[in-house]
Amino acid sequence: MILYGLPTCSDCKKALRALDDAGHDVTFRDVRADPLSETEWAPLIAEFGDNLVDRKSQTYRNLNAWLRESEAEEQLAAQPALMARPVITDGSKYTLGWDDDARAVWL
C-alpha cells in the first residue's frame, strides 16, 4: 500500500497512523521530495481527474495565470504539492482524502 502526500500534511499523518494501527504495510511517498513521474501520475489523473488538484491551497493561488489555466498534469508536474492529499492505493483501488469514505475502504 502506498500513501502519497506531504510529511507536514495533518490528514496524511492521521491516515498513516490509522493505517499502521490497522496493520497495513504502508509506504509513504513524499510527492515534494520524491516527485512522481509522468507514468506515475497517469493512473492518479485517470482515477481522480481535476479533483487531484487542491484549488483551495495557497500554492494554487500563487500559480501564474498560464499554469492556473493548464491541465492538471502540467500543474502537478510543476508543483507536486498541489496534489489533494492523501492519495492511498493498494494497486487496485484508490482513495483521495481521509474522510469517512476513505476510512471505510481501508479500515
Order of alpha helices (4+ residues) and beta strands (2+ residues): beta-alpha-beta-alpha-alpha-alpha-alpha-beta-beta-alpha
